[in-house]
Amino acid sequence: MRVRDWQDILSDVVEEGRDPSGWRAVAGNRRQGLGEDLFLSHRDIGVYQLKTYAKNPYEVRGVGARVARRIDDDLDPLFPNRAAADDTGRFGVQRPPEDEDEAKSMARRLEAAIDVHSEAPTTPDDFFTDVMEALDSPAFGPMDYEFDARPDRLDDLTDEFEDANTLLTSELEDLIETDEVDRGFH
């Protein structure tokens, strides 16, 4: 397992290009200390774990690693399922348009998607999927997230990848100490 900057992990996700709607995520506060934990998964790609914190209101820092190369039957239930009624959260990873022409094309596709949904009965999940596809999102899907707590799934995943969690926690703590942030913004 190779620990890398969290932005590098997200770049891998963006560049992967396989089935953008196949991603799932679980996120929340770290068990102890400053910051957040995030697990991103895709059946064909594996599982990534990220640990981040806000150095200040304008800069997020963190570390991450690929912790599994595939999702087996034991890992699958630890991630939200799009079809389950209790998994209503969604996430999307975006990349900026390369130029003005691409931005205009994205805007036209987004407008068309919104028009279709304003005239026809659809579900929130269908609307979300169509918007993400119109924006050419490289990764999106269901997410179990708690803003000020930890979802049970996050504890289960942290326990499942205990060695990776220990290493990433150590690396994140080193970043926090180097930045001299501790419990406040710098």
C-alpha positions in Angstrom: 0.0 0.0 0.0 1.4 3.4 -1.0 0.3 6.5 0.9 -0.2 9.5 -1.3 -1.7 13.0 -1.2 -5.5 12.9 -1.2 -5.7 15.0 -4.4 -3.7 12.3 -6.2 -6.2 9.7 -5.2 -9.1 11.8 -6.5 -7.1 12.3 -9.7 -7.0 8.5 -10.1 -10.7 8.3 -9.6 -11.3 11.1 -12.2 -9.0 9.5 -14.7 -10.3 5.9 -14.3 -13.2 6.5 -16.7 -15.0 3.2 -16.0 -18.8 3.3 -15.3 -18.9 6.7 -13.5 -22.2 5.8 -11.8 -20.7 2.7 -10.2 -19.0 4.5 -7.4 -20.2 4.4 -3.7 -18.9 6.3 -0.7 -19.0 6.4 3.1 -17.7 9.4 5.0 -17.8 11.2 8.4 -15.6 12.5 11.2 -12.5 10.7 12.2 -12.8 8.5 15.4 -10.3 10.7 17.2 -8.8 14.0 16.3 -9.3 16.6 13.6 -10.6 15.8 10.2 -12.7 13.4 8.2 -12.5 9.9 6.9 -13.8 8.9 3.4 -14.0 5.5 1.6 -14.6 5.5 -2.1 -15.4 2.2 -3.8 -16.2 0.8 -7.3 -16.8 -2.9 -7.9 -14.3 -3.0 -10.9 -11.6 -0.8 -9.3 -11.5 -1.4 -5.6 -11.6 0.7 -2.5 -9.7 4.0 -1.6 -9.4 5.4 1.9 -8.8 9.1 2.4 -8.2 11.1 5.5 -8.4 14.9 5.3 -8.6 18.0 7.4 -9.1 21.7 6.8 -5.9 23.6 7.3 -7.9 26.8 7.0 -11.2 27.7 5.4 -9.5 27.7 1.9 -7.2 24.7 2.0 -7.9 21.0 2.6 -5.0 18.7 3.2 -4.9 14.9 3.6 -3.6 11.5 2.6 -5.0 8.4 1.0 -4.3 5.0 -0.4 -5.9 2.2 -2.3 -6.8 -0.3 0.4 -8.4 -3.0 -1.8 -8.2 -3.9 -5.5 -11.6 -5.5 -5.6 -14.8 -5.6 -3.6 -15.8 -9.1 -2.4 -19.0 -10.3 -0.9 -17.8 -9.3 2.6 -17.1 -5.7 1.6 -20.1 -5.1 -0.6 -22.7 -4.6 2.2 -20.4 -2.1 3.9 -21.1 0.5 1.1 -24.5 2.1 0.4 -26.7 0.6 -2.3 -28.5 2.9 -4.7 -31.6 0.8 -4.6 -32.0 0.8 -0.8 -34.5 3.3 0.6 -32.3 4.3 3.5 -29.3 5.3 1.3 -30.6 8.6 0.1 -27.3 10.6 0.1 -25.4 11.2 -3.2 -22.0 12.4 -4.1 -20.3 13.5 -7.3 -16.7 14.2 -8.3 -16.4 17.0 -10.8 -13.6 18.1 -13.1 -13.6 21.6 -14.7 -14.3 22.0 -18.4 -11.1 22.1 -20.5 -12.2 25.2 -22.4 -15.0 27.6 -23.2 -16.5 25.3 -25.9 -16.7 22.4 -23.5 -18.3 24.6 -20.8 -21.0 25.7 -23.2 -21.6 22.1 -24.3 -22.0 21.0 -20.6 -24.4 23.9 -20.0 -26.6 22.9 -22.9 -26.7 19.3 -21.8 -27.5 20.4 -18.2 -30.3 22.7 -19.4 -31.7 19.8 -21.6 -31.7 17.4 -18.6 -33.4 19.9 -16.4 -36.0 20.6 -19.0 -36.8 16.9 -19.4 -37.2 16.5 -15.7 -39.4 19.6 -15.3 -41.9 18.2 -17.8 -42.0 14.5 -16.8 -42.5 12.6 -13.6 -39.1 11.3 -12.4 -37.4 10.3 -9.2 -34.7 12.3 -7.4 -32.2 9.6 -8.2 -33.0 9.7 -11.9 -32.6 13.5 -11.8 -29.3 13.3 -10.0 -28.0 10.7 -12.4 -29.0 12.7 -15.5 -27.4 15.9 -14.1 -24.1 14.0 -13.3 -24.1 12.6 -16.8 -24.8 16.0 -18.4 -21.9 17.4 -16.4 -19.7 14.4 -17.5 -19.0 13.6 -13.9 -16.2 10.9 -13.8 -17.6 9.4 -10.5 -20.9 9.6 -8.7 -23.3 7.5 -6.7 -24.8 6.8 -3.3 -23.1 8.1 -0.2 -23.6 7.4 3.5 -22.4 10.6 5.2 -22.9 12.2 8.5 -21.8 15.8 8.8 -21.1 15.8 12.5 -20.8 12.1 13.4 -19.7 8.8 12.0 -22.0 6.4 10.1 -21.8 2.8 11.4 -20.5 1.7 8.0 -17.5 4.0 8.5 -16.6 2.2 11.7 -17.0 -1.1 10.0 -14.8 -0.1 7.1 -12.2 1.4 9.4 -12.1 -1.9 11.4 -11.9 -3.9 8.1 -8.9 -2.0 7.0 -7.3 -1.6 10.4 -3.6 -1.6 9.2 -4.2 0.9 6.5 -6.2 3.1 8.9 -3.3 3.1 11.4 -0.8 4.1 8.7 -3.0 6.8 7.2 -3.8 8.2 10.7 -0.1 8.4 11.4 0.6 10.2 8.1 -2.3 12.6 8.7 -1.2 13.4 12.3 2.3 14.2 10.9 0.7 16.7 8.4 -1.4 18.3 11.2 1.7 18.6 13.4 3.8 20.0 10.6 1.1 22.6 9.8 0.9 23.4 13.5 -2.9 23.3 13.2 -3.8 21.0 16.1 -7.4 21.9 16.9 -7.9 25.2 15.0 -7.3 26.9 11.7 -3.9 28.2 10.7 
